[in-house]
Amino acid sequence: MLRVGIIGASGYAGAEIVRIITQHPHAKLTFISSRQFKGKNFTEIYPAMKGFVNLKYSELDLEKIKAETDVVFIALPHKIPMSIIPAIIDMGKKVIDLSADFRFSDITKYEKHYQPHTAKKYNDQSVYGLCEVYKKNIEKASLVGNPGCYPTSILLPLIPLLKSRLIKKESIIADSKSGVSGAGRTPAHISHYCSASESFKAYKIYAHRHTPEIEENLNKAAADNISIIFTPHLIPMSRGMLSTIYVKIDSSACENDIRDCLNNFYAHNPFIRIYSENNFPDTQNVRGTNFCDIGLKTDPSGQNLILISAIDNLVKGAAGQAVQNLNIMYGMDETSGLNNIPYPL
Ligand SMILES: NC(=O)c1ccc[n+]([C@@H]2O[C@H](COP(=O)([O-])OP(=O)(O)OC[C@H]3O[C@@H](n4cnc5c(N)ncnc54)[C@H](OP(=O)(O)O)[C@@H]3O)[C@@H](O)[C@H]2O)c1
């Protein structure tokens, strides 16, 4: 059994990793950390897990991590992970980081949009954990930068079409909506009940830090420089993310050719479900699971394409993809711990 530690297990993403690891056939939870809840049982904070988890929160103790874990998930806000991950990697542990600290190949982009990077040497060895696209690199990685939720929902439909040159590199527009858990458990004005309920708002227009992450990976797929227009929205539900992506078709390809391209690219990837003609995904039908569902439609001119993708922001957009990365890093069945069925009603 692989011994798993989670640093930041009191937050939404960390607690979701606890839920998934508890059902994992080859991994067991041995260490969880929280500053505010240290000494308390996990189930005092998350009673839904009563009877399944019997572990107390510790403070972030590197000696305990060294003795009690083989692999560590980091579910902390950006900037803190890069100050602790080097010591954990130097202990010979594998690390999956959910923050943005190790997601960028081009560190100047990270530094432009976040802050100075304090562990550049370790960034050089990190792999971007978009499982279906970078599986070969993830298999050999000791440090994975787990993708952001918006990038996951936008990159998965676009990358196969760019690689196959079926769509134009210009004029890509992604209009994405996220449930409020995307903002984390820590209270903030934007996620306050009175701000978020019965309202639907765009935010960080032309200013969201996921844009450079999306563009870096579109550039790799297209072997060119791509600019995307990306507008995130907050929608009054707890979890779920839907991206509507507008693109121009760059060939005589018809809707079926585009669907075939996606079906072929993801043929051996159990978490990607491509919808048939005139069927479109929604967040309800992926809730609580690691699926990314994708639907598409061309207009009558055959020149314009709309792609719709739906994920659960806390699962495929965070904790589920992180566990999928763990499975790939350790040569386990990719679906281990992630085999649950959505509960739409
Ligand atoms: N929520 C999502 O949908 C989502 C999706 C993709 C990626 N992510 C990424 O996952 C990470 C965690 O996000 P989240 O949504 O789970 O946030 P969250 O609910 O706010 O949880 C943050 C966690 O970090 C800990 N923490 C906060 N400040 C800290 C500090 N200065 N030192 C040590 N620990 C600190 C908190 O624990 P204590 O205060 O108890 O110590 C808590 O466990 C972030 O990097 C986020 O970008 C989140």
The ligand as an SDF file (V2000), in Angstrom:
LIG
                    3D

 48 52  0  0  0  0  0  0  0  0999 V2000
  -11.0090   24.6720   -5.4540 N   0  0  0  0  0  0  0  0  0  0  0  0
  -10.7750   24.2600   -6.7060 C   0  0  0  0  0  0  0  0  0  0  0  0
  -11.7370   24.0010   -7.4750 O   0  0  0  0  0  0  0  0  0  0  0  0
   -9.3620   24.1070   -7.2110 C   0  0  0  0  0  0  0  0  0  0  0  0
   -9.1920   23.6410   -8.5290 C   0  0  0  0  0  0  0  0  0  0  0  0
   -7.8870   23.4920   -9.0440 C   0  0  0  0  0  0  0  0  0  0  0  0
   -6.7960   23.8370   -8.2530 C   0  0  0  0  0  0  0  0  0  0  0  0
   -6.9950   24.3100   -6.9970 N   0  0  0  0  0  0  0  0  0  0  0  0
   -5.7900   24.6640   -6.2250 C   0  0  0  0  0  0  0  0  0  0  0  0
   -5.6890   23.8450   -5.0550 O   0  0  0  0  0  0  0  0  0  0  0  0
   -5.0770   24.5870   -4.0110 C   0  0  0  0  0  0  0  0  0  0  0  0
   -6.0170   24.5460   -2.7900 C   0  0  0  0  0  0  0  0  0  0  0  0
   -7.2300   25.1720   -3.1720 O   0  0  0  0  0  0  0  0  0  0  0  0
   -8.5540   25.0560   -2.3150 P   0  0  0  0  0  0  0  0  0  0  0  0
   -9.6570   25.5060   -3.1970 O   0  0  0  0  0  0  0  0  0  0  0  0
   -8.6280   23.7430   -1.6550 O   0  0  0  0  0  0  0  0  0  0  0  0
   -8.2760   26.1970   -1.2020 O   0  0  0  0  0  0  0  0  0  0  0  0
   -8.8720   26.3080    0.2700 P   0  0  0  0  0  0  0  0  0  0  0  0
  -10.1670   25.5850    0.3520 O   0  0  0  0  0  0  0  0  0  0  0  0
   -8.8530   27.7540    0.5970 O   0  0  0  0  0  0  0  0  0  0  0  0
   -7.7850   25.5350    1.1630 O   0  0  0  0  0  0  0  0  0  0  0  0
   -6.4910   26.0530    1.3310 C   0  0  0  0  0  0  0  0  0  0  0  0
   -5.6880   25.0920    2.2040 C   0  0  0  0  0  0  0  0  0  0  0  0
   -4.3960   25.6580    2.4000 O   0  0  0  0  0  0  0  0  0  0  0  0
   -4.1320   25.8030    3.7990 C   0  0  0  0  0  0  0  0  0  0  0  0
   -3.4230   27.0800    3.9460 N   0  0  0  0  0  0  0  0  0  0  0  0
   -3.8880   28.3190    3.6040 C   0  0  0  0  0  0  0  0  0  0  0  0
   -2.9450   29.2510    3.8160 N   0  0  0  0  0  0  0  0  0  0  0  0
   -1.8650   28.5850    4.2910 C   0  0  0  0  0  0  0  0  0  0  0  0
   -0.5740   28.9970    4.7070 C   0  0  0  0  0  0  0  0  0  0  0  0
   -0.1960   30.2940    4.6700 N   0  0  0  0  0  0  0  0  0  0  0  0
    0.3040   28.0530    5.1410 N   0  0  0  0  0  0  0  0  0  0  0  0
   -0.0580   26.7450    5.1870 C   0  0  0  0  0  0  0  0  0  0  0  0
   -1.2860   26.2950    4.8190 N   0  0  0  0  0  0  0  0  0  0  0  0
   -2.1580   27.2190    4.3660 C   0  0  0  0  0  0  0  0  0  0  0  0
   -5.4650   25.7670    4.4940 C   0  0  0  0  0  0  0  0  0  0  0  0
   -5.3200   25.0780    5.7180 O   0  0  0  0  0  0  0  0  0  0  0  0
   -5.3120   25.6910    7.1760 P   0  0  0  0  0  0  0  0  0  0  0  0
   -5.7470   27.1300    7.0740 O   0  0  0  0  0  0  0  0  0  0  0  0
   -6.2610   24.8220    7.9440 O   0  0  0  0  0  0  0  0  0  0  0  0
   -3.8900   25.4960    7.5630 O   0  0  0  0  0  0  0  0  0  0  0  0
   -6.2790   24.8540    3.5650 C   0  0  0  0  0  0  0  0  0  0  0  0
   -6.0600   23.4950    3.9060 O   0  0  0  0  0  0  0  0  0  0  0  0
   -4.8450   26.0180   -4.5370 C   0  0  0  0  0  0  0  0  0  0  0  0
   -3.5300   26.1500   -4.9930 O   0  0  0  0  0  0  0  0  0  0  0  0
   -5.8250   26.0960   -5.7070 C   0  0  0  0  0  0  0  0  0  0  0  0
   -5.4360   27.0000   -6.7000 O   0  0  0  0  0  0  0  0  0  0  0  0
   -8.2520   24.4420   -6.4580 C   0  0  0  0  0  0  0  0  0  0  0  0
  1  2  1  0
  2  3  2  0
  2  4  1  0
  4  5  1  0
  4 48  2  0
  5  6  2  0
  6  7  1  0
  7  8  2  0
  8  9  1  0
  8 48  1  0
  9 10  1  0
  9 46  1  0
 10 11  1  0
 11 12  1  0
 11 44  1  0
 12 13  1  0
 13 14  1  0
 14 15  2  0
 14 16  1  0
 14 17  1  0
 17 18  1  0
 18 19  2  0
 18 20  1  0
 18 21  1  0
 21 22  1  0
 22 23  1  0
 23 24  1  0
 23 42  1  0
 24 25  1  0
 25 26  1  0
 25 36  1  0
 26 27  1  0
 26 35  1  0
 27 28  2  0
 28 29  1  0
 29 30  1  0
 29 35  2  0
 30 31  1  0
 30 32  2  0
 32 33  1  0
 33 34  2  0
 34 35  1  0
 36 37  1  0
 36 42  1  0
 37 38  1  0
 38 39  2  0
 38 40  1  0
 38 41  1  0
 42 43  1  0
 44 45  1  0
 44 46  1  0
 46 47  1  0
M  CHG  2   8   1  16  -1
M  END
$$$$
